[in-house]
């Protein structure tokens, strides 16, 4: 005779207490046979007991399968959700258990006997999750990095930016104040107020070793202090960079050989009653600083000529000498002196005349690495310059340049195949060593910037240069004193200058038609146009140009910010 359902469930409970799980499962199997057909309550009750047996046997997968069957059988019975949440917690899935409890609370009636249990278990799990959260102290990534990595990052920042980073926090201040550039650099290049002697003294006291000193905004006390410090201090043997701007005290008689200078930059007023920094001091620096890589003097005094042939400057890469004096005495240096600087990459001379040794020609071809050459305000008498082949940036004024057509050049001139920027101020002759045939070939041209201020008689030469193909990659063009430029020349610009973006014209005889032709050209890249003293161009074209994405500026003499007078047509 078959037992009743209650008897089978009681046998199951007794067997579980005795840990006879096989007997318990057999009793539940019998219970399924005697249970009422299509009765959800009996089926869920039996599965609930079997889940308990499987949990005691640690068969979590079988228990989870029956628990899900309980939910599927009757979604309004809370026992299935309780069992699923229980098993998820045993599996360590606290968030999944919370989802089961929330689903039960959503679907089970509040009057169901399992509803309070669902609420209790949900609150219990959520509380446990909050306790399990470990609030770790945030680590500063900068402090966790190796010092080599931090120094690498700081090498890409300016001194002012690094100083600003020391104010972020105390740990950062402690870290950065022990690293370069804080421990070996003074940089007052962007000071908001004049630097005093007290400020310099305090900054020098904080340095471990002085390798770089920059002070371009000093008062009189600061200038006097820094000069005295450089003269008497013996702790500057590692000084590699020195940049000063002196307006009240001249810089001279320093023990240059006691420094380890690689870069020297001097500027400021030059009116020191003949006691300023002159060519003879340049000679001393070049002789006493064999490791010098860059020398820039912007307040040079005219005292002598630099004619030394025995200077040895193999490390020098950059030489900038500017003499702003207008007293009629010109600083000089011979071309043979330049030959002592074979690795020079940049040479900029203003008011310093290069004197040729033989004849009227200067040969710079031995300076094979020279890429930047700026020669301005030079009272020389030179007919030819043989330029280096690697030259990329050339700025040249023709003061003293002489035409020499009577005698052909002894050697062929250099083809400027690497030229990227050309700036010429020519009042007289167009140099034969800058002929259009020596400019870059159309297929290989790199010329992107061209600035010309030439005599009107060279108009044909300029137009030939613009239309030769050498200027096809020009992005910037500036023409001063171009009275010869007219509207009918716009075709040269639209045809041969397809990449032009920035155009500046001075005193051109053009009208607004010229500008409209350039802007309306197919695939025009023009973005900025500046016109100076182009009186025939009406200001009414400015809104039209701006509507086409071009910033047009028109400057005319005698016009202020008052009311604009509209031209009558």
Secondary structure, 3 states (H helix, E strand, C coil): CCCCHHHHHHHHHHHHHCCCHHHHHHHHHHHHHHCCCCCHHHHHHHHHHHHHHHHHCCCHHHHHHHHHHHHHHCCCCHHHHHHHHHHHHHCCCHHHHHHHHHHHHHHCCCCCCCHHHHHHHHHHHHHHHHHHCCCCCCCCHHHHCCHHHHHHHHCCCCHHHHHHHCCCCHHHHHHHCCCCCCCCEEEECCCCCCECHHHHHHHHHHCCCCCEEEECCECHHHHHHHHHHHHHCCCCCCCCEEEEECCCCCCCCCCHHHCCCCEEEEECCCCCCCCCCEHHHHHHHHHHCCCCCEEEECCCECCCEECCCCCCCCCCCEEEEECCCCCCCCEEEEHHHHCCCCCCCEEEEECEEEECCCCCEEECCCCCCCCEEEEECCCCCECEEECCCCCCEEEEECCCECCCCCCCCCCCCCCCCCCCEEEEEECCCCCHHHCHHHCCCCCCCCCCEEEEEECHHHHHHHHHHHHCCCCCCCCEEEEECCCCCCHHHHHHHHHHCCCCCEEEEECCCCCHHHHHHHHHCCCCCCCEEEEECCCCCCCCHHHHHHHCCCEEEEECCCCCCCCCCCCCC
